[in-house]
Amino acid sequence: MGQINEAAAQRAGIRGFHVVMKRNAADLTALAELVDLGTVKPRLGQTLPLTQAREAQELSETGKAIGKVILKVA
């Protein structure tokens, strides 16, 4: 996981931090609530159709994705 560039975050007027959590329903619900409240604002990157799931995974694994890669299902 990459380090937060505190200087860049400060210049952008934001505070950057990594979120590490267990993969369970309670943690996902708590994270969703923080996003809904605007407390946590995920950085979104590319949106790809589900047919490009392999490419999305490769972007994520290689670190070439900037922000979260979203797969569009419908």
N, C-alpha and C positions, 0 to 999 in steps of 0.2 A: 504494500500500500504506500502511495506517495506521501510525502510530507506536505503540510499546509504551508503555502507561501504567505506568511503573516503580513509582509509588507504589501504584497499585491492585494490581499484581502482588505487591508486598511485603506489603500488607495481607492478601492471600489466601494468603500463604505459598508463593508460586510464583515462578518466574523465567520471564518471557516473552521470546520471541525469534522473529524471522522466519527461516524456512528458505527459501533460494533454491537451486534445484538445476537441473541439466540434466535433460531428459526422456529418460533412458536406463535400461536395465535394471539396470545396476550401481548407479546412484544410488537407484533405487526399492527395490532389494534392501537396500541399506544403511539406508535410511530405515525399511523394514519391520522390520528387525532391531532398530533403536532403539525402535520402538513395542512390539515383542514383549518387549523387556527392561524396558519401563516407563521408559526414559530420556527418551523423547519421548511426551507425552500430548496427542494432538490434541484440540482443543476441538470437540465434536460439537454440531451445532445441530439442524436439523429432519431427519426422515426422511420422504421422500415416495415414493409409488409411481412406477414408471417412466413411467406415463401422464402424470405431472405434470412431466416433464423440462423442458418449456418454462418453467414457473413456477420451477423450481429454478435454471435458468440466469438468469432475470430477477432472482431474489433475489441471486444471486452478483454479477451485473454491476452492480446498482444499489447494492451495499454494504449492503443491508437484512438480509442473513443474519448471524446471530450464531453463529459457529462454522461448521464444515463442514456442507454440505448433502449428505445421503446419499440416493442413489436406490436403492430396494428393487426388485430385479429379479424375485425369486421370492417 
